[in-house]
């Protein structure tokens, strides 16, 4: 004859154990999902930040190679799974004359250089993440 203590699990005990098991599995899956989403976001941000120096170099080169008459510039492009746009506006202009040449050759023969201070806004869009960078750049030309 079997005693009640060795008869096995009751239905209630099995239901409670099942609920605990599924709750634990659900919690682990939510934690994993959150970690995966955070990893994807971090990867996208790193993708943008890793490309910024190259894009800044391109924009700086275009600003510095502009002609003396332009006061506004803009451009756009795509690189490294990102699209970017940029706008540049002249904030300040100054013309400098070489003082030694003025003394030696006179005001009219002296070399004059025009400096422009540009404010550049660069916007990068990569997989729905948009980052905007603002920086200043200097260009110069013979005046």
Phi and psi in radians as a Rosetta constraint file:
Dihedral C 1 N 2 CA 2 C 2 CIRCULARHARMONIC -1.567 0.35
Dihedral N 2 CA 2 C 2 N 3 CIRCULARHARMONIC 2.471 0.35
Dihedral C 2 N 3 CA 3 C 3 CIRCULARHARMONIC -1.533 0.35
Dihedral N 3 CA 3 C 3 N 4 CIRCULARHARMONIC 2.930 0.35
Dihedral C 3 N 4 CA 4 C 4 CIRCULARHARMONIC -1.193 0.35
Dihedral N 4 CA 4 C 4 N 5 CIRCULARHARMONIC -0.511 0.35
Dihedral C 4 N 5 CA 5 C 5 CIRCULARHARMONIC -1.209 0.35
Dihedral N 5 CA 5 C 5 N 6 CIRCULARHARMONIC -0.467 0.35
Dihedral C 5 N 6 CA 6 C 6 CIRCULARHARMONIC -1.835 0.35
Dihedral N 6 CA 6 C 6 N 7 CIRCULARHARMONIC 0.246 0.35
Dihedral C 6 N 7 CA 7 C 7 CIRCULARHARMONIC -1.336 0.35
Dihedral N 7 CA 7 C 7 N 8 CIRCULARHARMONIC -0.259 0.35
Dihedral C 7 N 8 CA 8 C 8 CIRCULARHARMONIC 1.934 0.35
Dihedral N 8 CA 8 C 8 N 9 CIRCULARHARMONIC -2.897 0.35
Dihedral C 8 N 9 CA 9 C 9 CIRCULARHARMONIC -1.498 0.35
Dihedral N 9 CA 9 C 9 N 10 CIRCULARHARMONIC 2.567 0.35
Dihedral C 9 N 10 CA 10 C 10 CIRCULARHARMONIC -1.514 0.35
Dihedral N 10 CA 10 C 10 N 11 CIRCULARHARMONIC 2.909 0.35
Dihedral C 10 N 11 CA 11 C 11 CIRCULARHARMONIC -1.077 0.35
Dihedral N 11 CA 11 C 11 N 12 CIRCULARHARMONIC -0.705 0.35
Dihedral C 11 N 12 CA 12 C 12 CIRCULARHARMONIC -1.092 0.35
Dihedral N 12 CA 12 C 12 N 13 CIRCULARHARMONIC -0.755 0.35
Dihedral C 12 N 13 CA 13 C 13 CIRCULARHARMONIC -1.101 0.35
Dihedral N 13 CA 13 C 13 N 14 CIRCULARHARMONIC -0.705 0.35
Dihedral C 13 N 14 CA 14 C 14 CIRCULARHARMONIC -1.137 0.35
Dihedral N 14 CA 14 C 14 N 15 CIRCULARHARMONIC -0.726 0.35
Dihedral C 14 N 15 CA 15 C 15 CIRCULARHARMONIC -1.111 0.35
Dihedral N 15 CA 15 C 15 N 16 CIRCULARHARMONIC -0.757 0.35
Dihedral C 15 N 16 CA 16 C 16 CIRCULARHARMONIC -1.118 0.35
Dihedral N 16 CA 16 C 16 N 17 CIRCULARHARMONIC -0.754 0.35
Dihedral C 16 N 17 CA 17 C 17 CIRCULARHARMONIC -1.112 0.35
Dihedral N 17 CA 17 C 17 N 18 CIRCULARHARMONIC -0.695 0.35
Dihedral C 17 N 18 CA 18 C 18 CIRCULARHARMONIC -1.137 0.35
Dihedral N 18 CA 18 C 18 N 19 CIRCULARHARMONIC -0.757 0.35
Dihedral C 18 N 19 CA 19 C 19 CIRCULARHARMONIC -1.083 0.35
Dihedral N 19 CA 19 C 19 N 20 CIRCULARHARMONIC -0.760 0.35
Dihedral C 19 N 20 CA 20 C 20 CIRCULARHARMONIC -1.099 0.35
Dihedral N 20 CA 20 C 20 N 21 CIRCULARHARMONIC -0.740 0.35
Dihedral C 20 N 21 CA 21 C 21 CIRCULARHARMONIC -1.093 0.35
Dihedral N 21 CA 21 C 21 N 22 CIRCULARHARMONIC -0.856 0.35
Dihedral C 21 N 22 CA 22 C 22 CIRCULARHARMONIC -1.183 0.35
Dihedral N 22 CA 22 C 22 N 23 CIRCULARHARMONIC -0.593 0.35
Dihedral C 22 N 23 CA 23 C 23 CIRCULARHARMONIC -1.128 0.35
Dihedral N 23 CA 23 C 23 N 24 CIRCULARHARMONIC -0.762 0.35
Dihedral C 23 N 24 CA 24 C 24 CIRCULARHARMONIC -1.119 0.35
Dihedral N 24 CA 24 C 24 N 25 CIRCULARHARMONIC -0.738 0.35
Dihedral C 24 N 25 CA 25 C 25 CIRCULARHARMONIC -1.117 0.35
Dihedral N 25 CA 25 C 25 N 26 CIRCULARHARMONIC -0.706 0.35
Dihedral C 25 N 26 CA 26 C 26 CIRCULARHARMONIC -1.113 0.35
Dihedral N 26 CA 26 C 26 N 27 CIRCULARHARMONIC -0.732 0.35
Dihedral C 26 N 27 CA 27 C 27 CIRCULARHARMONIC -1.124 0.35
Dihedral N 27 CA 27 C 27 N 28 CIRCULARHARMONIC -0.749 0.35
Dihedral C 27 N 28 CA 28 C 28 CIRCULARHARMONIC -1.116 0.35
Dihedral N 28 CA 28 C 28 N 29 CIRCULARHARMONIC -0.702 0.35
Dihedral C 28 N 29 CA 29 C 29 CIRCULARHARMONIC -1.173 0.35
Dihedral N 29 CA 29 C 29 N 30 CIRCULARHARMONIC -0.644 0.35
Dihedral C 29 N 30 CA 30 C 30 CIRCULARHARMONIC -1.153 0.35
Dihedral N 30 CA 30 C 30 N 31 CIRCULARHARMONIC -0.705 0.35
Dihedral C 30 N 31 CA 31 C 31 CIRCULARHARMONIC -1.124 0.35
Dihedral N 31 CA 31 C 31 N 32 CIRCULARHARMONIC -0.758 0.35
Dihedral C 31 N 32 CA 32 C 32 CIRCULARHARMONIC -1.104 0.35
Dihedral N 32 CA 32 C 32 N 33 CIRCULARHARMONIC -0.759 0.35
Dihedral C 32 N 33 CA 33 C 33 CIRCULARHARMONIC -1.078 0.35
Dihedral N 33 CA 33 C 33 N 34 CIRCULARHARMONIC -0.773 0.35
Dihedral C 33 N 34 CA 34 C 34 CIRCULARHARMONIC -1.082 0.35
Dihedral N 34 CA 34 C 34 N 35 CIRCULARHARMONIC -0.717 0.35
Dihedral C 34 N 35 CA 35 C 35 CIRCULARHARMONIC -1.160 0.35
Dihedral N 35 CA 35 C 35 N 36 CIRCULARHARMONIC -0.661 0.35
Dihedral C 35 N 36 CA 36 C 36 CIRCULARHARMONIC -1.151 0.35
Dihedral N 36 CA 36 C 36 N 37 CIRCULARHARMONIC -0.776 0.35
Dihedral C 36 N 37 CA 37 C 37 CIRCULARHARMONIC -1.104 0.35
Dihedral N 37 CA 37 C 37 N 38 CIRCULARHARMONIC -0.757 0.35
Dihedral C 37 N 38 CA 38 C 38 CIRCULARHARMONIC -1.093 0.35
Dihedral N 38 CA 38 C 38 N 39 CIRCULARHARMONIC -0.669 0.35
Dihedral C 38 N 39 CA 39 C 39 CIRCULARHARMONIC -1.138 0.35
Dihedral N 39 CA 39 C 39 N 40 CIRCULARHARMONIC -0.728 0.35
Dihedral C 39 N 40 CA 40 C 40 CIRCULARHARMONIC -1.108 0.35
Dihedral N 40 CA 40 C 40 N 41 CIRCULARHARMONIC -0.766 0.35
Dihedral C 40 N 41 CA 41 C 41 CIRCULARHARMONIC -1.099 0.35
Dihedral N 41 CA 41 C 41 N 42 CIRCULARHARMONIC -0.767 0.35
Dihedral C 41 N 42 CA 42 C 42 CIRCULARHARMONIC -1.084 0.35
Dihedral N 42 CA 42 C 42 N 43 CIRCULARHARMONIC -0.692 0.35
Dihedral C 42 N 43 CA 43 C 43 CIRCULARHARMONIC -1.101 0.35
Dihedral N 43 CA 43 C 43 N 44 CIRCULARHARMONIC -0.734 0.35
Dihedral C 43 N 44 CA 44 C 44 CIRCULARHARMONIC -1.138 0.35
Dihedral N 44 CA 44 C 44 N 45 CIRCULARHARMONIC -0.725 0.35
Dihedral C 44 N 45 CA 45 C 45 CIRCULARHARMONIC -1.142 0.35
Dihedral N 45 CA 45 C 45 N 46 CIRCULARHARMONIC -0.689 0.35
Dihedral C 45 N 46 CA 46 C 46 CIRCULARHARMONIC -1.145 0.35
Dihedral N 46 CA 46 C 46 N 47 CIRCULARHARMONIC -0.648 0.35
Dihedral C 46 N 47 CA 47 C 47 CIRCULARHARMONIC -1.042 0.35
Dihedral N 47 CA 47 C 47 N 48 CIRCULARHARMONIC -0.742 0.35
Dihedral C 47 N 48 CA 48 C 48 CIRCULARHARMONIC -1.174 0.35
Dihedral N 48 CA 48 C 48 N 49 CIRCULARHARMONIC -0.889 0.35
Dihedral C 48 N 49 CA 49 C 49 CIRCULARHARMONIC -1.108 0.35
Dihedral N 49 CA 49 C 49 N 50 CIRCULARHARMONIC -0.604 0.35
Dihedral C 49 N 50 CA 50 C 50 CIRCULARHARMONIC -1.182 0.35
Dihedral N 50 CA 50 C 50 N 51 CIRCULARHARMONIC -0.468 0.35
Dihedral C 50 N 51 CA 51 C 51 CIRCULARHARMONIC -1.617 0.35
Dihedral N 51 CA 51 C 51 N 52 CIRCULARHARMONIC -0.203 0.35
Dihedral C 51 N 52 CA 52 C 52 CIRCULARHARMONIC -1.028 0.35
Dihedral N 52 CA 52 C 52 N 53 CIRCULARHARMONIC -0.824 0.35
Dihedral C 52 N 53 CA 53 C 53 CIRCULARHARMONIC -1.009 0.35
Dihedral N 53 CA 53 C 53 N 54 CIRCULARHARMONIC -0.715 0.35
Dihedral C 53 N 54 CA 54 C 54 CIRCULARHARMONIC -1.170 0.35
Dihedral N 54 CA 54 C 54 N 55 CIRCULARHARMONIC -0.722 0.35
Dihedral C 54 N 55 CA 55 C 55 CIRCULARHARMONIC -1.176 0.35
Dihedral N 55 CA 55 C 55 N 56 CIRCULARHARMONIC -0.702 0.35
Dihedral C 55 N 56 CA 56 C 56 CIRCULARHARMONIC -1.056 0.35
Dihedral N 56 CA 56 C 56 N 57 CIRCULARHARMONIC -0.715 0.35
Dihedral C 56 N 57 CA 57 C 57 CIRCULARHARMONIC -1.086 0.35
Dihedral N 57 CA 57 C 57 N 58 CIRCULARHARMONIC -0.750 0.35
Dihedral C 57 N 58 CA 58 C 58 CIRCULARHARMONIC -1.089 0.35
Dihedral N 58 CA 58 C 58 N 59 CIRCULARHARMONIC -0.811 0.35
Dihedral C 58 N 59 CA 59 C 59 CIRCULARHARMONIC -1.143 0.35
Dihedral N 59 CA 59 C 59 N 60 CIRCULARHARMONIC -0.766 0.35
Dihedral C 59 N 60 CA 60 C 60 CIRCULARHARMONIC -1.036 0.35
Dihedral N 60 CA 60 C 60 N 61 CIRCULARHARMONIC -0.733 0.35
Dihedral C 60 N 61 CA 61 C 61 CIRCULARHARMONIC -1.097 0.35
Dihedral N 61 CA 61 C 61 N 62 CIRCULARHARMONIC -0.721 0.35
Dihedral C 61 N 62 CA 62 C 62 CIRCULARHARMONIC -1.194 0.35
Dihedral N 62 CA 62 C 62 N 63 CIRCULARHARMONIC -0.658 0.35
Dihedral C 62 N 63 CA 63 C 63 CIRCULARHARMONIC -1.167 0.35
Dihedral N 63 CA 63 C 63 N 64 CIRCULARHARMONIC -0.758 0.35
Dihedral C 63 N 64 CA 64 C 64 CIRCULARHARMONIC -1.256 0.35
Dihedral N 64 CA 64 C 64 N 65 CIRCULARHARMONIC -0.400 0.35
Dihedral C 64 N 65 CA 65 C 65 CIRCULARHARMONIC -1.661 0.35
Dihedral N 65 CA 65 C 65 N 66 CIRCULARHARMONIC 0.163 0.35
Dihedral C 65 N 66 CA 66 C 66 CIRCULARHARMONIC -1.301 0.35
Dihedral N 66 CA 66 C 66 N 67 CIRCULARHARMONIC 2.825 0.35
Dihedral C 66 N 67 CA 67 C 67 CIRCULARHARMONIC -1.458 0.35
Dihedral N 67 CA 67 C 67 N 68 CIRCULARHARMONIC 2.944 0.35
Dihedral C 67 N 68 CA 68 C 68 CIRCULARHARMONIC -1.224 0.35
Dihedral N 68 CA 68 C 68 N 69 CIRCULARHARMONIC -0.379 0.35
Dihedral C 68 N 69 CA 69 C 69 CIRCULARHARMONIC -1.459 0.35
Dihedral N 69 CA 69 C 69 N 70 CIRCULARHARMONIC -0.335 0.35
Dihedral C 69 N 70 CA 70 C 70 CIRCULARHARMONIC -1.375 0.35
Dihedral N 70 CA 70 C 70 N 71 CIRCULARHARMONIC 2.406 0.35
Dihedral C 70 N 71 CA 71 C 71 CIRCULARHARMONIC -2.079 0.35
Dihedral N 71 CA 71 C 71 N 72 CIRCULARHARMONIC -0.126 0.35
Dihedral C 71 N 72 CA 72 C 72 CIRCULARHARMONIC -2.423 0.35
Dihedral N 72 CA 72 C 72 N 73 CIRCULARHARMONIC 2.450 0.35
Dihedral C 72 N 73 CA 73 C 73 CIRCULARHARMONIC -2.414 0.35
Dihedral N 73 CA 73 C 73 N 74 CIRCULARHARMONIC 2.697 0.35
Dihedral C 73 N 74 CA 74 C 74 CIRCULARHARMONIC -2.729 0.35
Dihedral N 74 CA 74 C 74 N 75 CIRCULARHARMONIC 2.860 0.35
Dihedral C 74 N 75 CA 75 C 75 CIRCULARHARMONIC -2.941 0.35
Dihedral N 75 CA 75 C 75 N 76 CIRCULARHARMONIC 2.963 0.35
Dihedral C 75 N 76 CA 76 C 76 CIRCULARHARMONIC -2.692 0.35
Dihedral N 76 CA 76 C 76 N 77 CIRCULARHARMONIC 2.870 0.35
Dihedral C 76 N 77 CA 77 C 77 CIRCULARHARMONIC -3.140 0.35
Dihedral N 77 CA 77 C 77 N 78 CIRCULARHARMONIC -3.080 0.35
Dihedral C 77 N 78 CA 78 C 78 CIRCULARHARMONIC -2.424 0.35
Dihedral N 78 CA 78 C 78 N 79 CIRCULARHARMONIC 2.456 0.35
Dihedral C 78 N 79 CA 79 C 79 CIRCULARHARMONIC -2.792 0.35
Dihedral N 79 CA 79 C 79 N 80 CIRCULARHARMONIC 2.457 0.35
Dihedral C 79 N 80 CA 80 C 80 CIRCULARHARMONIC 0.921 0.35
Dihedral N 80 CA 80 C 80 N 81 CIRCULARHARMONIC 0.883 0.35
Dihedral C 80 N 81 CA 81 C 81 CIRCULARHARMONIC 1.083 0.35
Dihedral N 81 CA 81 C 81 N 82 CIRCULARHARMONIC 0.431 0.35
Dihedral C 81 N 82 CA 82 C 82 CIRCULARHARMONIC -2.330 0.35
Dihedral N 82 CA 82 C 82 N 83 CIRCULARHARMONIC 2.657 0.35
Dihedral C 82 N 83 CA 83 C 83 CIRCULARHARMONIC -1.965 0.35
Dihedral N 83 CA 83 C 83 N 84 CIRCULARHARMONIC 2.609 0.35
Dihedral C 83 N 84 CA 84 C 84 CIRCULARHARMONIC -2.486 0.35
Dihedral N 84 CA 84 C 84 N 85 CIRCULARHARMONIC 2.636 0.35
Dihedral C 84 N 85 CA 85 C 85 CIRCULARHARMONIC -2.328 0.35
Dihedral N 85 CA 85 C 85 N 86 CIRCULARHARMONIC 2.638 0.35
Dihedral C 85 N 86 CA 86 C 86 CIRCULARHARMONIC -2.541 0.35
Dihedral N 86 CA 86 C 86 N 87 CIRCULARHARMONIC 2.614 0.35
Dihedral C 86 N 87 CA 87 C 87 CIRCULARHARMONIC -2.338 0.35
Dihedral N 87 CA 87 C 87 N 88 CIRCULARHARMONIC 2.464 0.35
Dihedral C 87 N 88 CA 88 C 88 CIRCULARHARMONIC -2.321 0.35
Dihedral N 88 CA 88 C 88 N 89 CIRCULARHARMONIC 2.349 0.35
Dihedral C 88 N 89 CA 89 C 89 CIRCULARHARMONIC -2.255 0.35
Dihedral N 89 CA 89 C 89 N 90 CIRCULARHARMONIC 2.477 0.35
Dihedral C 89 N 90 CA 90 C 90 CIRCULARHARMONIC -1.272 0.35
Dihedral N 90 CA 90 C 90 N 91 CIRCULARHARMONIC 2.225 0.35
Dihedral C 90 N 91 CA 91 C 91 CIRCULARHARMONIC -1.691 0.35
Dihedral N 91 CA 91 C 91 N 92 CIRCULARHARMONIC -0.585 0.35
Dihedral C 91 N 92 CA 92 C 92 CIRCULARHARMONIC -2.720 0.35
Dihedral N 92 CA 92 C 92 N 93 CIRCULARHARMONIC 2.520 0.35
Dihedral C 92 N 93 CA 93 C 93 CIRCULARHARMONIC -2.253 0.35
Dihedral N 93 CA 93 C 93 N 94 CIRCULARHARMONIC 2.451 0.35
Dihedral C 93 N 94 CA 94 C 94 CIRCULARHARMONIC -2.536 0.35
Dihedral N 94 CA 94 C 94 N 95 CIRCULARHARMONIC 2.374 0.35
Dihedral C 94 N 95 CA 95 C 95 CIRCULARHARMONIC -1.863 0.35
Dihedral N 95 CA 95 C 95 N 96 CIRCULARHARMONIC 2.267 0.35
Dihedral C 95 N 96 CA 96 C 96 CIRCULARHARMONIC -2.070 0.35
Dihedral N 96 CA 96 C 96 N 97 CIRCULARHARMONIC 2.361 0.35
Dihedral C 96 N 97 CA 97 C 97 CIRCULARHARMONIC -1.899 0.35
Dihedral N 97 CA 97 C 97 N 98 CIRCULARHARMONIC 2.393 0.35
Dihedral C 97 N 98 CA 98 C 98 CIRCULARHARMONIC -1.209 0.35
Dihedral N 98 CA 98 C 98 N 99 CIRCULARHARMONIC 1.971 0.35
Dihedral C 98 N 99 CA 99 C 99 CIRCULARHARMONIC -1.134 0.35
Dihedral N 99 CA 99 C 99 N 100 CIRCULARHARMONIC -0.638 0.35
Dihedral C 99 N 100 CA 100 C 100 CIRCULARHARMONIC -1.157 0.35
Dihedral N 100 CA 100 C 100 N 101 CIRCULARHARMONIC -0.670 0.35
Dihedral C 100 N 101 CA 101 C 101 CIRCULARHARMONIC -1.206 0.35
Dihedral N 101 CA 101 C 101 N 102 CIRCULARHARMONIC -0.571 0.35
Dihedral C 101 N 102 CA 102 C 102 CIRCULARHARMONIC -1.113 0.35
Dihedral N 102 CA 102 C 102 N 103 CIRCULARHARMONIC -0.768 0.35
Dihedral C 102 N 103 CA 103 C 103 CIRCULARHARMONIC -1.140 0.35
Dihedral N 103 CA 103 C 103 N 104 CIRCULARHARMONIC -0.659 0.35
Dihedral C 103 N 104 CA 104 C 104 CIRCULARHARMONIC -1.467 0.35
Dihedral N 104 CA 104 C 104 N 105 CIRCULARHARMONIC -0.753 0.35
Dihedral C 104 N 105 CA 105 C 105 CIRCULARHARMONIC -2.013 0.35
Dihedral N 105 CA 105 C 105 N 106 CIRCULARHARMONIC -0.169 0.35
Dihedral C 105 N 106 CA 106 C 106 CIRCULARHARMONIC 1.735 0.35
Dihedral N 106 CA 106 C 106 N 107 CIRCULARHARMONIC 2.894 0.35
Dihedral C 106 N 107 CA 107 C 107 CIRCULARHARMONIC -1.081 0.35
Dihedral N 107 CA 107 C 107 N 108 CIRCULARHARMONIC -0.715 0.35
Dihedral C 107 N 108 CA 108 C 108 CIRCULARHARMONIC -1.247 0.35
Dihedral N 108 CA 108 C 108 N 109 CIRCULARHARMONIC -0.539 0.35
Dihedral C 108 N 109 CA 109 C 109 CIRCULARHARMONIC -1.580 0.35
Dihedral N 109 CA 109 C 109 N 110 CIRCULARHARMONIC -0.159 0.35
Dihedral C 109 N 110 CA 110 C 110 CIRCULARHARMONIC -1.250 0.35
Dihedral N 110 CA 110 C 110 N 111 CIRCULARHARMONIC 2.587 0.35
Dihedral C 110 N 111 CA 111 C 111 CIRCULARHARMONIC -1.352 0.35
Dihedral N 111 CA 111 C 111 N 112 CIRCULARHARMONIC 2.249 0.35
Dihedral C 111 N 112 CA 112 C 112 CIRCULARHARMONIC -1.991 0.35
Dihedral N 112 CA 112 C 112 N 113 CIRCULARHARMONIC 2.353 0.35
Dihedral C 112 N 113 CA 113 C 113 CIRCULARHARMONIC -2.116 0.35
Dihedral N 113 CA 113 C 113 N 114 CIRCULARHARMONIC 2.308 0.35
Dihedral C 113 N 114 CA 114 C 114 CIRCULARHARMONIC -1.789 0.35
Dihedral N 114 CA 114 C 114 N 115 CIRCULARHARMONIC 2.176 0.35
Dihedral C 114 N 115 CA 115 C 115 CIRCULARHARMONIC -1.838 0.35
Dihedral N 115 CA 115 C 115 N 116 CIRCULARHARMONIC 2.434 0.35
Dihedral C 115 N 116 CA 116 C 116 CIRCULARHARMONIC -2.207 0.35
Dihedral N 116 CA 116 C 116 N 117 CIRCULARHARMONIC 2.316 0.35
Dihedral C 116 N 117 CA 117 C 117 CIRCULARHARMONIC -1.736 0.35
Dihedral N 117 CA 117 C 117 N 118 CIRCULARHARMONIC 2.067 0.35
Dihedral C 117 N 118 CA 118 C 118 CIRCULARHARMONIC -1.832 0.35
Dihedral N 118 CA 118 C 118 N 119 CIRCULARHARMONIC 2.464 0.35
Dihedral C 118 N 119 CA 119 C 119 CIRCULARHARMONIC -1.823 0.35
Dihedral N 119 CA 119 C 119 N 120 CIRCULARHARMONIC 2.137 0.35
Dihedral C 119 N 120 CA 120 C 120 CIRCULARHARMONIC -1.989 0.35
Dihedral N 120 CA 120 C 120 N 121 CIRCULARHARMONIC 2.301 0.35
Dihedral C 120 N 121 CA 121 C 121 CIRCULARHARMONIC -1.963 0.35
Dihedral N 121 CA 121 C 121 N 122 CIRCULARHARMONIC 2.117 0.35
Dihedral C 121 N 122 CA 122 C 122 CIRCULARHARMONIC -2.018 0.35
Dihedral N 122 CA 122 C 122 N 123 CIRCULARHARMONIC 2.153 0.35
Dihedral C 122 N 123 CA 123 C 123 CIRCULARHARMONIC -2.032 0.35
Dihedral N 123 CA 123 C 123 N 124 CIRCULARHARMONIC 2.187 0.35
Dihedral C 123 N 124 CA 124 C 124 CIRCULARHARMONIC -2.024 0.35
Dihedral N 124 CA 124 C 124 N 125 CIRCULARHARMONIC 2.293 0.35
Dihedral C 124 N 125 CA 125 C 125 CIRCULARHARMONIC -2.100 0.35
Dihedral N 125 CA 125 C 125 N 126 CIRCULARHARMONIC 2.075 0.35
Dihedral C 125 N 126 CA 126 C 126 CIRCULARHARMONIC -2.345 0.35
Dihedral N 126 CA 126 C 126 N 127 CIRCULARHARMONIC 1.930 0.35
Dihedral C 126 N 127 CA 127 C 127 CIRCULARHARMONIC 0.931 0.35
Dihedral N 127 CA 127 C 127 N 128 CIRCULARHARMONIC 0.764 0.35
Dihedral C 127 N 128 CA 128 C 128 CIRCULARHARMONIC 1.513 0.35
Dihedral N 128 CA 128 C 128 N 129 CIRCULARHARMONIC -0.107 0.35
Dihedral C 128 N 129 CA 129 C 129 CIRCULARHARMONIC -1.716 0.35
Dihedral N 129 CA 129 C 129 N 130 CIRCULARHARMONIC 2.178 0.35
Dihedral C 129 N 130 CA 130 C 130 CIRCULARHARMONIC -1.977 0.35
Dihedral N 130 CA 130 C 130 N 131 CIRCULARHARMONIC 2.215 0.35
Dihedral C 130 N 131 CA 131 C 131 CIRCULARHARMONIC -2.166 0.35
Dihedral N 131 CA 131 C 131 N 132 CIRCULARHARMONIC 2.416 0.35
Dihedral C 131 N 132 CA 132 C 132 CIRCULARHARMONIC -2.080 0.35
Dihedral N 132 CA 132 C 132 N 133 CIRCULARHARMONIC 2.308 0.35
Dihedral C 132 N 133 CA 133 C 133 CIRCULARHARMONIC -2.124 0.35
Dihedral N 133 CA 133 C 133 N 134 CIRCULARHARMONIC 2.394 0.35
Dihedral C 133 N 134 CA 134 C 134 CIRCULARHARMONIC -2.141 0.35
Dihedral N 134 CA 134 C 134 N 135 CIRCULARHARMONIC 2.290 0.35
Dihedral C 134 N 135 CA 135 C 135 CIRCULARHARMONIC -2.626 0.35
Dihedral N 135 CA 135 C 135 N 136 CIRCULARHARMONIC 2.890 0.35
Dihedral C 135 N 136 CA 136 C 136 CIRCULARHARMONIC -1.850 0.35
Dihedral N 136 CA 136 C 136 N 137 CIRCULARHARMONIC 2.585 0.35
Dihedral C 136 N 137 CA 137 C 137 CIRCULARHARMONIC -2.442 0.35
Dihedral N 137 CA 137 C 137 N 138 CIRCULARHARMONIC 2.621 0.35
Dihedral C 137 N 138 CA 138 C 138 CIRCULARHARMONIC -2.008 0.35
Dihedral N 138 CA 138 C 138 N 139 CIRCULARHARMONIC 2.386 0.35
Dihedral C 138 N 139 CA 139 C 139 CIRCULARHARMONIC -2.222 0.35
Dihedral N 139 CA 139 C 139 N 140 CIRCULARHARMONIC 2.736 0.35
Dihedral C 139 N 140 CA 140 C 140 CIRCULARHARMONIC -2.538 0.35
Dihedral N 140 CA 140 C 140 N 141 CIRCULARHARMONIC 2.612 0.35
Dihedral C 140 N 141 CA 141 C 141 CIRCULARHARMONIC -2.546 0.35
Dihedral N 141 CA 141 C 141 N 142 CIRCULARHARMONIC 2.754 0.35
Dihedral C 141 N 142 CA 142 C 142 CIRCULARHARMONIC -1.226 0.35
Dihedral N 142 CA 142 C 142 N 143 CIRCULARHARMONIC 2.321 0.35
